[in-house]
């Protein structure tokens, strides 16, 4: 393939995916400063191998594989350089069912818009606190819009692992949001209680 | 199916995973169990909102220029030439517009308007001017009907929880290219889905370019709204006189059933 034609075809495939790739990368990397470098390295590697890509097959999954690998490398480097890392992936049974819903979940389920409108950074924190596999699966599903089978291919894990990791990730994110919602509710109740002594402000 | 079994499979149902039989069993259960229907609705609403939030991190408009340049990927010369030609064409069109040939120039500069073409096609279906070739409210029957009749892949209609209820399907041509269509409703509003091979978008350069840039596009067409996106090797158009967000839900759900082959 001529270089100009190759470049044109590559960019044609890449264009509709840029937003998703950026979103996935931003949510996955430990250090936000590394996003441009991660994407740049991943694209350079993918473009180098583009001759191996079979036209008509799943380009989104193909390119996400490169980006995911580069994110893993960047996170490893970050961990090595700073000593600050993330929880290791642990072997977990594929058949995982969430425990019974906590009463506090109901608050989240009753008014999710209210909670989510106020806590974008809390959501990001909840996702960041997930184990790497759970975070990858959740984001590939939510941001990349991939099916379970595609996620399994990108992450090179069995599909059962994808299903259980996604269920765990969703449960943990909900727990996180429910805690935030509960704290906000308590705070708001305390603030509106006229009998409660003032704890802030002047002495 | 019991309530416990249905709820255990919520993830599969919500994610349009698992086989079609499981989905049908769950739908049957939900139709007869208001408590589970409400539970599923609450779960899905929360998950959709979380997904929406996760999918929209703050974007850096300058990022991709740097990334592509750094990766040694530049816009090819042909594209630059295209921009140059487009600029010249636009300038010429502007001059001619002043002269007065407005309608003619709009067509020649932009190619056909997929929104208008789709809206006209949808209207012909609704008025009966174009009879629906295969009337059925069965997703599977519609899919089977289309698969035998078009030379490109066609997937099941979107799940009913995306709001689209199929009423029929058929095969036709749009701007001289083969197209499959699905006729149905969202709520009580008639909505059509057109499925075209992706390369048919070359007849609609404006929409093709917008789609490449944004991944999905909305366009009004008179009293109708249209949403367009690519899926697999197809371009999917959803058109109707309803809330564009409802049409977007349908277009996003297209192909979300697993392939039965």
HADDOCK unambig.tbl for C-alpha pairs under 7 A between the chains (distance, minus, plus):
assign (segid A and resid 4 and name CA) (segid B and resid 76 and name CA) 5.78 0.50 0.50
assign (segid A and resid 7 and name CA) (segid B and resid 73 and name CA) 6.74 0.50 0.50
assign (segid A and resid 7 and name CA) (segid B and resid 76 and name CA) 6.67 0.50 0.50
assign (segid A and resid 8 and name CA) (segid B and resid 76 and name CA) 5.91 0.50 0.50
assign (segid A and resid 15 and name CA) (segid B and resid 212 and name CA) 5.59 0.50 0.50
assign (segid A and resid 15 and name CA) (segid B and resid 213 and name CA) 5.89 0.50 0.50
assign (segid A and resid 16 and name CA) (segid B and resid 212 and name CA) 5.08 0.50 0.50
assign (segid A and resid 16 and name CA) (segid B and resid 213 and name CA) 5.77 0.50 0.50
assign (segid A and resid 16 and name CA) (segid B and resid 214 and name CA) 5.91 0.50 0.50
assign (segid A and resid 16 and name CA) (segid B and resid 215 and name CA) 4.53 0.50 0.50
assign (segid A and resid 23 and name CA) (segid B and resid 55 and name CA) 6.43 0.50 0.50
assign (segid A and resid 23 and name CA) (segid B and resid 56 and name CA) 6.88 0.50 0.50
assign (segid A and resid 23 and name CA) (segid B and resid 57 and name CA) 5.77 0.50 0.50
assign (segid A and resid 36 and name CA) (segid B and resid 63 and name CA) 6.66 0.50 0.50
assign (segid A and resid 36 and name CA) (segid B and resid 67 and name CA) 5.90 0.50 0.50
assign (segid A and resid 39 and name CA) (segid B and resid 67 and name CA) 6.52 0.50 0.50
assign (segid A and resid 40 and name CA) (segid B and resid 67 and name CA) 4.87 0.50 0.50
assign (segid A and resid 40 and name CA) (segid B and resid 68 and name CA) 6.76 0.50 0.50
assign (segid A and resid 40 and name CA) (segid B and resid 70 and name CA) 6.10 0.50 0.50
assign (segid A and resid 40 and name CA) (segid B and resid 71 and name CA) 5.15 0.50 0.50
assign (segid A and resid 41 and name CA) (segid B and resid 71 and name CA) 6.68 0.50 0.50
assign (segid A and resid 43 and name CA) (segid B and resid 71 and name CA) 6.22 0.50 0.50
assign (segid A and resid 44 and name CA) (segid B and resid 71 and name CA) 4.73 0.50 0.50
assign (segid A and resid 109 and name CA) (segid B and resid 42 and name CA) 5.87 0.50 0.50
assign (segid A and resid 109 and name CA) (segid B and resid 43 and name CA) 6.90 0.50 0.50
assign (segid A and resid 109 and name CA) (segid B and resid 46 and name CA) 6.35 0.50 0.50
assign (segid A and resid 112 and name CA) (segid B and resid 46 and name CA) 5.71 0.50 0.50
assign (segid A and resid 142 and name CA) (segid B and resid 51 and name CA) 5.07 0.50 0.50
assign (segid A and resid 142 and name CA) (segid B and resid 54 and name CA) 6.67 0.50 0.50
assign (segid A and resid 142 and name CA) (segid B and resid 55 and name CA) 6.31 0.50 0.50
assign (segid A and resid 143 and name CA) (segid B and resid 54 and name CA) 6.55 0.50 0.50
assign (segid A and resid 143 and name CA) (segid B and resid 55 and name CA) 4.65 0.50 0.50
